[in-house]
Amino acid sequence: MEAPSRWYRAIGLLAIGALVLGVGLAGCAKEKAADTSKTSAEASKDVAKAAPGEAAKAQQPEAAPSPKFVQPLPPGNVRASHILISYKGTPVTEATRSQAEAKKLAEDLLVRIKNGENFADLAANYSDCPSAEAGGDLGPFPKGRMVKPFDDAAFALKPNQVSGIVETQFGYHIIKRTQ
């Protein structure tokens, strides 16, 4: 069995400190700024009494948690997100906008992306694809999995690059290659 990580150790020390101070774990989350019954030095001494071997570690700042782990892609795959703007008559849609309205909306969104707006937020708010719930993230996919115009555009992009408007039988896409 592997040793507990620094993160779990830090949580354990916080819990011990909270119990020593008599606030319990629930009180730890609802700490009141006005409660100054113990200084941080007194609290550190209490933690040292409860867990002598950990006192020095408790006073050292913990390293920030590592950023979200990004799983490497299988060979020949890309990872992309997209915004799909469909229109009346495209397959698998409930859209009621016209094709011209859809194209105009896609163009407006592309301008907003180029002006620095968050791609995932725009996807969540405007995309007609179920992937909107995940900020447009489609996950990794191999060449040939998507319809040809989409596939060609996604594989032509470099990571973090955004396509122009790509038209498929499903509507208008804006694609961002994420890996």
TORTORRO-697764 format. One record per residue (C-alpha): residue number from 1; z, y, x. Coordinates in steps of 0.05 Angstrom, whole numbers, always signed. Last residue first. Example, Ala and Ser with C-alpha at 12.3 -4.5 7.8 and 13.67 -1.06 7.14 Angstrom:
<nodes>
<node><resi>2</resi><zz>+143</zz><yy>-21</yy><xx>+273</xx></node>
<node><resi>1</resi><zz>+156</zz><yy>-90</yy><xx>+246</xx></node>
</nodes>
This chain:
<nodes>
<node><resi>179</resi><zz>-569</zz><yy>+365</yy><xx>-91</xx></node>
<node><resi>178</resi><zz>-561</zz><yy>+420</yy><xx>-144</xx></node>
<node><resi>177</resi><zz>-634</zz><yy>+430</yy><xx>-162</xx></node>
<node><resi>176</resi><zz>-635</zz><yy>+483</yy><xx>-216</xx></node>
<node><resi>175</resi><zz>-687</zz><yy>+474</yy><xx>-271</xx></node>
<node><resi>174</resi><zz>-708</zz><yy>+523</yy><xx>-325</xx></node>
<node><resi>173</resi><zz>-741</zz><yy>+483</yy><xx>-380</xx></node>
<node><resi>172</resi><zz>-787</zz><yy>+502</yy><xx>-437</xx></node>
<node><resi>171</resi><zz>-799</zz><yy>+453</yy><xx>-494</xx></node>
<node><resi>170</resi><zz>-794</zz><yy>+378</yy><xx>-503</xx></node>
<node><resi>169</resi><zz>-869</zz><yy>+364</yy><xx>-492</xx></node>
<node><resi>168</resi><zz>-860</zz><yy>+397</yy><xx>-424</xx></node>
<node><resi>167</resi><zz>-864</zz><yy>+468</yy><xx>-399</xx></node>
<node><resi>166</resi><zz>-830</zz><yy>+490</yy><xx>-335</xx></node>
<node><resi>165</resi><zz>-806</zz><yy>+561</yy><xx>-329</xx></node>
<node><resi>164</resi><zz>-794</zz><yy>+581</yy><xx>-257</xx></node>
<node><resi>163</resi><zz>-751</zz><yy>+537</yy><xx>-216</xx></node>
<node><resi>162</resi><zz>-682</zz><yy>+551</yy><xx>-187</xx></node>
<node><resi>161</resi><zz>-662</zz><yy>+534</yy><xx>-116</xx></node>
<node><resi>160</resi><zz>-591</zz><yy>+509</yy><xx>-102</xx></node>
<node><resi>159</resi><zz>-618</zz><yy>+448</yy><xx>-63</xx></node>
<node><resi>158</resi><zz>-693</zz><yy>+455</yy><xx>-48</xx></node>
<node><resi>157</resi><zz>-742</zz><yy>+450</yy><xx>-106</xx></node>
<node><resi>156</resi><zz>-806</zz><yy>+409</yy><xx>-105</xx></node>
<node><resi>155</resi><zz>-770</zz><yy>+347</yy><xx>-131</xx></node>
<node><resi>154</resi><zz>-746</zz><yy>+384</yy><xx>-193</xx></node>
<node><resi>153</resi><zz>-815</zz><yy>+415</yy><xx>-207</xx></node>
<node><resi>152</resi><zz>-853</zz><yy>+349</yy><xx>-201</xx></node>
<node><resi>151</resi><zz>-803</zz><yy>+312</yy><xx>-244</xx></node>
<node><resi>150</resi><zz>-804</zz><yy>+365</yy><xx>-299</xx></node>
<node><resi>149</resi><zz>-880</zz><yy>+366</yy><xx>-302</xx></node>
<node><resi>148</resi><zz>-882</zz><yy>+289</yy><xx>-299</xx></node>
<node><resi>147</resi><zz>-831</zz><yy>+270</yy><xx>-351</xx></node>
<node><resi>146</resi><zz>-766</zz><yy>+248</yy><xx>-318</xx></node>
<node><resi>145</resi><zz>-751</zz><yy>+181</yy><xx>-284</xx></node>
<node><resi>144</resi><zz>-811</zz><yy>+183</yy><xx>-237</xx></node>
<node><resi>143</resi><zz>-774</zz><yy>+206</yy><xx>-175</xx></node>
<node><resi>142</resi><zz>-702</zz><yy>+182</yy><xx>-178</xx></node>
<node><resi>141</resi><zz>-645</zz><yy>+214</yy><xx>-216</xx></node>
<node><resi>140</resi><zz>-577</zz><yy>+243</yy><xx>-199</xx></node>
<node><resi>139</resi><zz>-536</zz><yy>+277</yy><xx>-253</xx></node>
<node><resi>138</resi><zz>-568</zz><yy>+315</yy><xx>-310</xx></node>
<node><resi>137</resi><zz>-521</zz><yy>+375</yy><xx>-306</xx></node>
<node><resi>136</resi><zz>-538</zz><yy>+428</yy><xx>-358</xx></node>
<node><resi>135</resi><zz>-469</zz><yy>+459</yy><xx>-357</xx></node>
<node><resi>134</resi><zz>-438</zz><yy>+392</yy><xx>-376</xx></node>
<node><resi>133</resi><zz>-438</zz><yy>+406</yy><xx>-451</xx></node>
<node><resi>132</resi><zz>-509</zz><yy>+432</yy><xx>-443</xx></node>
<node><resi>131</resi><zz>-530</zz><yy>+361</yy><xx>-423</xx></node>
<node><resi>130</resi><zz>-541</zz><yy>+348</yy><xx>-497</xx></node>
<node><resi>129</resi><zz>-605</zz><yy>+390</yy><xx>-489</xx></node>
<node><resi>128</resi><zz>-617</zz><yy>+452</yy><xx>-532</xx></node>
<node><resi>127</resi><zz>-593</zz><yy>+497</yy><xx>-476</xx></node>
<node><resi>126</resi><zz>-565</zz><yy>+566</yy><xx>-494</xx></node>
<node><resi>125</resi><zz>-490</zz><yy>+571</yy><xx>-485</xx></node>
<node><resi>124</resi><zz>-474</zz><yy>+513</yy><xx>-438</xx></node>
<node><resi>123</resi><zz>-538</zz><yy>+525</yy><xx>-399</xx></node>
<node><resi>122</resi><zz>-521</zz><yy>+599</yy><xx>-391</xx></node>
<node><resi>121</resi><zz>-451</zz><yy>+581</yy><xx>-366</xx></node>
<node><resi>120</resi><zz>-479</zz><yy>+529</yy><xx>-318</xx></node>
<node><resi>119</resi><zz>-530</zz><yy>+578</yy><xx>-289</xx></node>
<node><resi>118</resi><zz>-479</zz><yy>+633</yy><xx>-276</xx></node>
<node><resi>117</resi><zz>-510</zz><yy>+701</yy><xx>-279</xx></node>
<node><resi>116</resi><zz>-537</zz><yy>+728</yy><xx>-213</xx></node>
<node><resi>115</resi><zz>-596</zz><yy>+772</yy><xx>-232</xx></node>
<node><resi>114</resi><zz>-643</zz><yy>+714</yy><xx>-220</xx></node>
<node><resi>113</resi><zz>-604</zz><yy>+675</yy><xx>-273</xx></node>
<node><resi>112</resi><zz>-610</zz><yy>+733</yy><xx>-322</xx></node>
<node><resi>111</resi><zz>-685</zz><yy>+738</yy><xx>-310</xx></node>
<node><resi>110</resi><zz>-693</zz><yy>+663</yy><xx>-322</xx></node>
<node><resi>109</resi><zz>-653</zz><yy>+670</yy><xx>-387</xx></node>
<node><resi>108</resi><zz>-700</zz><yy>+725</yy><xx>-412</xx></node>
<node><resi>107</resi><zz>-761</zz><yy>+682</yy><xx>-395</xx></node>
<node><resi>106</resi><zz>-731</zz><yy>+622</yy><xx>-431</xx></node>
<node><resi>105</resi><zz>-716</zz><yy>+665</yy><xx>-492</xx></node>
<node><resi>104</resi><zz>-787</zz><yy>+692</yy><xx>-493</xx></node>
<node><resi>103</resi><zz>-816</zz><yy>+622</yy><xx>-487</xx></node>
<node><resi>102</resi><zz>-773</zz><yy>+597</yy><xx>-545</xx></node>
<node><resi>101</resi><zz>-792</zz><yy>+656</yy><xx>-589</xx></node>
<node><resi>100</resi><zz>-866</zz><yy>+643</yy><xx>-575</xx></node>
<node><resi>99</resi><zz>-858</zz><yy>+568</yy><xx>-592</xx></node>
<node><resi>98</resi><zz>-825</zz><yy>+587</yy><xx>-657</xx></node>
<node><resi>97</resi><zz>-750</zz><yy>+580</yy><xx>-668</xx></node>
<node><resi>96</resi><zz>-723</zz><yy>+527</yy><xx>-716</xx></node>
<node><resi>95</resi><zz>-693</zz><yy>+480</yy><xx>-666</xx></node>
<node><resi>94</resi><zz>-668</zz><yy>+413</yy><xx>-693</xx></node>
<node><resi>93</resi><zz>-697</zz><yy>+375</yy><xx>-635</xx></node>
<node><resi>92</resi><zz>-716</zz><yy>+304</yy><xx>-615</xx></node>
<node><resi>91</resi><zz>-791</zz><yy>+318</yy><xx>-606</xx></node>
<node><resi>90</resi><zz>-818</zz><yy>+389</yy><xx>-606</xx></node>
<node><resi>89</resi><zz>-843</zz><yy>+414</yy><xx>-673</xx></node>
<node><resi>88</resi><zz>-798</zz><yy>+475</yy><xx>-680</xx></node>
<node><resi>87</resi><zz>-778</zz><yy>+499</yy><xx>-611</xx></node>
<node><resi>86</resi><zz>-740</zz><yy>+475</yy><xx>-550</xx></node>
<node><resi>85</resi><zz>-705</zz><yy>+516</yy><xx>-497</xx></node>
<node><resi>84</resi><zz>-679</zz><yy>+467</yy><xx>-446</xx></node>
<node><resi>83</resi><zz>-633</zz><yy>+493</yy><xx>-391</xx></node>
<node><resi>82</resi><zz>-630</zz><yy>+448</yy><xx>-331</xx></node>
<node><resi>81</resi><zz>-585</zz><yy>+417</yy><xx>-279</xx></node>
<node><resi>80</resi><zz>-609</zz><yy>+376</yy><xx>-221</xx></node>
<node><resi>79</resi><zz>-590</zz><yy>+320</yy><xx>-174</xx></node>
<node><resi>78</resi><zz>-644</zz><yy>+290</yy><xx>-131</xx></node>
<node><resi>77</resi><zz>-658</zz><yy>+218</yy><xx>-114</xx></node>
<node><resi>76</resi><zz>-701</zz><yy>+183</yy><xx>-61</xx></node>
<node><resi>75</resi><zz>-641</zz><yy>+154</yy><xx>-24</xx></node>
<node><resi>74</resi><zz>-578</zz><yy>+150</yy><xx>-67</xx></node>
<node><resi>73</resi><zz>-544</zz><yy>+217</yy><xx>-70</xx></node>
<node><resi>72</resi><zz>-478</zz><yy>+229</yy><xx>-34</xx></node>
<node><resi>71</resi><zz>-418</zz><yy>+240</yy><xx>-80</xx></node>
<node><resi>70</resi><zz>-393</zz><yy>+311</yy><xx>-81</xx></node>
<node><resi>69</resi><zz>-317</zz><yy>+313</yy><xx>-77</xx></node>
<node><resi>68</resi><zz>-289</zz><yy>+374</yy><xx>-111</xx></node>
<node><resi>67</resi><zz>-261</zz><yy>+420</yy><xx>-58</xx></node>
<node><resi>66</resi><zz>-202</zz><yy>+396</yy><xx>-16</xx></node>
<node><resi>65</resi><zz>-133</zz><yy>+416</yy><xx>-40</xx></node>
<node><resi>64</resi><zz>-105</zz><yy>+475</yy><xx>-1</xx></node>
<node><resi>63</resi><zz>-62</zz><yy>+454</yy><xx>+57</xx></node>
<node><resi>62</resi><zz>+12</zz><yy>+456</yy><xx>+42</xx></node>
<node><resi>61</resi><zz>+54</zz><yy>+512</yy><xx>+68</xx></node>
<node><resi>60</resi><zz>+113</zz><yy>+489</yy><xx>+110</xx></node>
<node><resi>59</resi><zz>+181</zz><yy>+498</yy><xx>+77</xx></node>
<node><resi>58</resi><zz>+177</zz><yy>+431</yy><xx>+41</xx></node>
<node><resi>57</resi><zz>+159</zz><yy>+395</yy><xx>+106</xx></node>
<node><resi>56</resi><zz>+224</zz><yy>+419</yy><xx>+139</xx></node>
<node><resi>55</resi><zz>+265</zz><yy>+395</yy><xx>+80</xx></node>
<node><resi>54</resi><zz>+231</zz><yy>+327</yy><xx>+73</xx></node>
<node><resi>53</resi><zz>+279</zz><yy>+285</yy><xx>+114</xx></node>
<node><resi>52</resi><zz>+339</zz><yy>+316</yy><xx>+80</xx></node>
<node><resi>51</resi><zz>+317</zz><yy>+302</yy><xx>+9</xx></node>
<node><resi>50</resi><zz>+371</zz><yy>+324</yy><xx>-40</xx></node>
<node><resi>49</resi><zz>+410</zz><yy>+366</yy><xx>+10</xx></node>
<node><resi>48</resi><zz>+346</zz><yy>+398</yy><xx>+37</xx></node>
<node><resi>47</resi><zz>+323</zz><yy>+413</yy><xx>-34</xx></node>
<node><resi>46</resi><zz>+389</zz><yy>+449</yy><xx>-47</xx></node>
<node><resi>45</resi><zz>+381</zz><yy>+488</yy><xx>+18</xx></node>
<node><resi>44</resi><zz>+311</zz><yy>+508</yy><xx>-3</xx></node>
<node><resi>43</resi><zz>+338</zz><yy>+531</yy><xx>-70</xx></node>
<node><resi>42</resi><zz>+390</zz><yy>+574</yy><xx>-35</xx></node>
<node><resi>41</resi><zz>+335</zz><yy>+606</yy><xx>+8</xx></node>
<node><resi>40</resi><zz>+291</zz><yy>+616</yy><xx>-54</xx></node>
<node><resi>39</resi><zz>+348</zz><yy>+656</yy><xx>-84</xx></node>
<node><resi>38</resi><zz>+388</zz><yy>+625</yy><xx>-140</xx></node>
<node><resi>37</resi><zz>+410</zz><yy>+658</yy><xx>-206</xx></node>
<node><resi>36</resi><zz>+348</zz><yy>+702</yy><xx>-206</xx></node>
<node><resi>35</resi><zz>+321</zz><yy>+682</yy><xx>-274</xx></node>
<node><resi>34</resi><zz>+279</zz><yy>+742</yy><xx>-296</xx></node>
<node><resi>33</resi><zz>+213</zz><yy>+710</yy><xx>-276</xx></node>
<node><resi>32</resi><zz>+226</zz><yy>+652</yy><xx>-324</xx></node>
<node><resi>31</resi><zz>+202</zz><yy>+583</yy><xx>-304</xx></node>
<node><resi>30</resi><zz>+168</zz><yy>+546</yy><xx>-361</xx></node>
<node><resi>29</resi><zz>+133</zz><yy>+493</yy><xx>-320</xx></node>
<node><resi>28</resi><zz>+196</zz><yy>+477</yy><xx>-280</xx></node>
<node><resi>27</resi><zz>+237</zz><yy>+478</yy><xx>-344</xx></node>
<node><resi>26</resi><zz>+200</zz><yy>+416</yy><xx>-369</xx></node>
<node><resi>25</resi><zz>+215</zz><yy>+381</yy><xx>-303</xx></node>
<node><resi>24</resi><zz>+289</zz><yy>+393</yy><xx>-306</xx></node>
<node><resi>23</resi><zz>+322</zz><yy>+461</yy><xx>-299</xx></node>
<node><resi>22</resi><zz>+385</zz><yy>+439</yy><xx>-264</xx></node>
<node><resi>21</resi><zz>+370</zz><yy>+471</yy><xx>-197</xx></node>
<node><resi>20</resi><zz>+375</zz><yy>+402</yy><xx>-165</xx></node>
<node><resi>19</resi><zz>+327</zz><yy>+375</yy><xx>-218</xx></node>
<node><resi>18</resi><zz>+276</zz><yy>+430</yy><xx>-204</xx></node>
<node><resi>17</resi><zz>+281</zz><yy>+419</yy><xx>-129</xx></node>
<node><resi>16</resi><zz>+271</zz><yy>+345</yy><xx>-137</xx></node>
<node><resi>15</resi><zz>+210</zz><yy>+357</yy><xx>-181</xx></node>
<node><resi>14</resi><zz>+181</zz><yy>+406</yy><xx>-132</xx></node>
<node><resi>13</resi><zz>+193</zz><yy>+357</yy><xx>-75</xx></node>
<node><resi>12</resi><zz>+158</zz><yy>+302</yy><xx>-114</xx></node>
<node><resi>11</resi><zz>+98</zz><yy>+347</yy><xx>-128</xx></node>
<node><resi>10</resi><zz>+93</zz><yy>+363</yy><xx>-54</xx></node>
<node><resi>9</resi><zz>+97</zz><yy>+289</yy><xx>-36</xx></node>
<node><resi>8</resi><zz>+42</zz><yy>+274</yy><xx>-86</xx></node>
<node><resi>7</resi><zz>-3</zz><yy>+327</yy><xx>-54</xx></node>
<node><resi>6</resi><zz>+14</zz><yy>+305</yy><xx>+16</xx></node>
<node><resi>5</resi><zz>-13</zz><yy>+236</yy><xx>-1</xx></node>
<node><resi>4</resi><zz>+32</zz><yy>+177</yy><xx>-14</xx></node>
<node><resi>3</resi><zz>+30</zz><yy>+124</yy><xx>+40</xx></node>
<node><resi>2</resi><zz>-19</zz><yy>+67</yy><xx>+30</xx></node>
<node><resi>1</resi><zz>+0</zz><yy>+0</yy><xx>+0</xx></node>
</nodes>
